[in-house]
Every structure is written in structure tokens, then in C-alpha cells.
Amino acid sequence: MALSNIEKQQAKLEKLNEKVKQEKKNIDQRLGHEIIKDAKLDYSSLDQGTLKELASKIVTYLNEDSIAKSNDSVSNQSNEQGTEFDQPQG
């Protein structure tokens, strides 16, 4: 009987994994569609090399944006902490 329960749970897990996989695929497709639509790209010009180049540019932009936000956060924290020490001694 315990084996039957394990097999049922395994079947549920496999179904759930398949759902996750399908949802990731849907997100990939929607994201790609939105980028193509918003950038007004011509489908006929999107060969494998162009796709890789665009993906690389998007990743670079997102990473740079993420780093800039991180640096801004660190800078703001430094400024907030530094104000205690920047006051004149008197």
C-alpha cells in the first residue's frame, strides 16, 4: 500500500513538472513575441545569428542595469552612513 501512495505522488510530481515546463515555454514565447513586436522586428530577418546577437544585447543591457541599480543602492547606503561622520566636530 505504501508503494501505491509513492507511485501516486510520483505521478502527481511528474504532472506538476510537466506543467512547470509548459509554463516556462509559454513565458519564453510571450517574451519573445513582446520583444519582436515592441522592437518592430521583421520576422524574415531573424535568423539564428541575429537571435543570438539580440539575446546577447538584451542580457548585457539587463546586467548593466542591474549593476547600476546595485551601485546606486550601495552609494545611497554609504551616503546615509557617512552623514554621521561628515558633521563638523565642535
Sequence and secondary structure as in RCSB ss.txt:
>XXXX:A:sequence
MALSNIEKQQAKLEKLNEKVKQEKKNIDQRLGHEIIKDAKLDYSSLDQGTLKELASKIVTYLNEDSIAKSNDSVS
NQSNEQGTEFDQPQG
>XXXX:A:secstr
 HHHHHHHHHHHHHHHHHHHHHHHHHHHHHHHHHHHHHTT  GGG  HHHHHHHHHHHHHHHHHHHHHHHHHHHH
HHHHHHHTTTSS   
